[in-house]
């Protein structure tokens, strides 16, 4: 869907602003179509909020899109209705589209009630011509290999352009279409029970991480990821060490080095992305392994 | 898969030679990546064979690929081992890749035995560095909505480039992967029984069409399509007439105007593509309807 959006909106050489750290594949999709991803940095100490000032400063005559996932991968940050309004109004003024990747819409932990959802850009009045939502069933229903998504726009010209691309693409997989239709009938309260389980996981992981010496992370308001600072120079090297040179009673943990989510050189080098998708006992055990791994890594670095 | 090939091999502005008439989506895939499709015409009177001379004449410094489906959509033409050798050697000399779309490989009607297959470019010695096969399970197992295909190359640099694209694309649909794996275990003789049914259908349609006044088509050696000349100026107009202004006892036929398969202006205007995928009684009835439709259309044209 992101690829479709870029194809429908951009010409080669155009620029796409993306809140950084960002879903790595945005860069691949853009590159394939000859476009540049321009990162708009966000920071752990600001809870990874997207700053309107930094967005405004990054817009050039080549900018065609601002892309922000909310709830976000990898940071878990959730944009408020007001955030969406502010960013959307900057896009309106600049004459660019505002793409919000809302695939984790249901995964919000502060909102209450069976209909709790992340604020949607579609609900912000006045953005009808510039707001684009990209969505997918994969995250919502743990259907990673399903290839069913959608793009929502009220912009007639964009709709027509997307239709051309969709016709060239023929159809998404048939079986997945039937499965998605059935999945969409999942009762809301069942979904909320699932979200409550994720919230409990998040709380265990956030508390556990912040209790480890030198580790810190903001508490994400949505999705099922977080980005944590580790007391290491090179998180990629540490992640590899965990897999090849370390174990705690025969077990280890695999973390995603966050540098792959950054385009800014050197950014995120001490960070990792954590996906809290296991059950609580496994998460607690993982935290213990990570803590022991960090201690072992400190000795290993001194020795080597 | 065709899209992947173009992405991996071509830069924007590059040219792709395609035997014409061709599968319409090649043009969409190419356009999306900023490349040009350059048609190499083939003709009914030559059984839609791809002429080595015309290929050689069409190659320029911008040409990166020659794409030929065999067995072909929409013509049903099948390249012989010698055809593949000749075309492949032209590609070798020109330093371009030779892409053969072999999705209809099993659908050949002149070869005998349970292992009968269309000649493959992979079996032509000396073409290892330039031959590319694109394939899919969709046609072979009547699984139109399955989104599982592959690209085969022995060229190491191309393989690495394709791997980058594949990693950006993540995975094809999971359920379809399992289904494809099961389908690939279909016994060969079962497949051949299926092919025999298609052959019988082909024979009925080819004979029936050539018996209609003013209609002609070569007998296709493979796939399940054919391109027929009709005694009309504008086949698209005639096809529309069949759907909107004609019926025989409440029934009509839908044909694909062939002009959509041509990039050369004006080419194929009197042609239609026929897919002979129904059972024989339905095909016979369709031929009768087409014959009546052509008669009615002739009167309709004189009157209007």
Interface residues (C-beta under 8 A of the other chain):
Chain A: X7 X12 X25 X28 X29 X32 X33 X34 X144 X145 X146 X147 X164 X165 X167 X168 X170 X171 X172 X173 X174 X175 X176 X177 X179
Chain B: X7 X12 X25 X28 X29 X32 X33 X34 X144 X145 X146 X147 X164 X165 X167 X168 X170 X171 X172 X173 X174 X175 X176 X177 X179
